[in-house]
Amino acid sequence: MDLNQLLFHHQIALIQYGARDKDDHERRSHFDLVRHYQTRIARLRHDMGVTAYPQWS
């Protein structure tokens, strides 16, 4: 997956996580998916040599 696809899927996972009730057992699996995409995004950014956020002067 390229960076844009990862960012898209991460955003969808965040939306699904937020839409669940706090008592929902599936909420934990959605959080794991959010963390999974976050890790993949960070790894890809590192491999590309770019920072997660711009370095403003």
Contacts in CASP RR format, 6 or more apart in sequence:
PFRMAT RR
TARGET T0000
AUTHOR 0000-0000-0000
METHOD contacts of the structure
MODEL  1
MDLNQLLFHHQIALIQYGARDKDDHERRSHFDLVRHYQTRIARLRHDMGV
TAYPQWS
1 9 0 8 1.000
1 40 0 8 1.000
3 41 0 8 1.000
3 44 0 8 1.000
3 45 0 8 1.000
3 48 0 8 1.000
6 37 0 8 1.000
6 40 0 8 1.000
6 41 0 8 1.000
6 44 0 8 1.000
7 41 0 8 1.000
9 37 0 8 1.000
10 34 0 8 1.000
10 37 0 8 1.000
10 38 0 8 1.000
10 41 0 8 1.000
13 30 0 8 1.000
13 33 0 8 1.000
13 34 0 8 1.000
13 36 0 8 1.000
13 37 0 8 1.000
14 34 0 8 1.000
16 30 0 8 1.000
16 33 0 8 1.000
17 27 0 8 1.000
17 30 0 8 1.000
17 31 0 8 1.000
17 33 0 8 1.000
17 34 0 8 1.000
18 27 0 8 1.000
18 30 0 8 1.000
20 26 0 8 1.000
20 27 0 8 1.000
20 30 0 8 1.000
21 27 0 8 1.000
42 52 0 8 1.000
45 51 0 8 1.000
45 52 0 8 1.000
END
